[in-house]
C-alpha cells in the first residue's frame, strides 16, 4: 500500500506534466485537422480516385461512340416549312 504526505493511505498517482501538455497539444491539433478536413472536403487520395473513375467512364463511353453519321432510315428529308 502506498501512502501520501498526509499519511492516510490514499496514494496519489505520479503524473508527468510534460506528457499531459503534449497530449493536449496533440488532441488540439487533431481536432483542428478534423475541422479542416470537413471544411475542405474529400481527402486528396479519395478525390484522385474519384477523378480517375470519372475519366475511365468518359473514355469507355467515348470508345463506344460511332464515327459514321446516323442513316436516314428511308424517310424523305424535310427541309423545313414551305413558305410560299
For each residue, the residues with C-beta under 8 A, 3 or more apart:
1: 9 11
2: 9 11
3: 7 8 9 11
4: 7 8 9 10 11 12
5:
6: 10
7: 3 4
8: 3 4
9: 1 2 3 4
10: 4 6
11: 1 2 3 4
12: 4
13:
14:
15: 19 20
16: 19 20
17: 20 21
18: 21 22
19: 15 16 22 23
20: 15 16 17 23 24
21: 17 18 24 25
22: 18 19 25 26
23: 19 20 26 27
24: 20 21 27 28
25: 21 22 28 29
26: 22 23 29 30
27: 23 24 30 31
28: 24 25 31 32
29: 25 26 32 33
30: 26 27 33 34
31: 27 28 34 35
32: 28 29 35 36
33: 29 30 36 37
34: 30 31 37 38
35: 31 32 38 39
36: 32 33 39 40
37: 33 34 40 43
38: 34 35
39: 35 36
40: 36 37
41: 47
42: 46 47 50
43: 37 46 47
44: 47 48
45: 48 49
46: 42 43 49 50
47: 41 42 43 44 50 51
48: 44 45 51 52
49: 45 46 52 53
50: 42 46 47 53 54
51: 47 48 54 55
52: 48 49 55 56
53: 49 50 56 57
54: 50 51 57 58
55: 51 52 58 59
56: 52 53 59 60
57: 53 54 60 61
58: 54 55 61 62
59: 55 56 62 63
60: 56 57 63 64
61: 57 58 64 65
62: 58 59 65
63: 59 60
64: 60 61
65: 61 62
66: 70
67:
68:
69:
70: 66
71:
72: 75 77
73:
74:
75: 72
76:
77: 72
78:
79:
80:
81:
82:
83:
84:
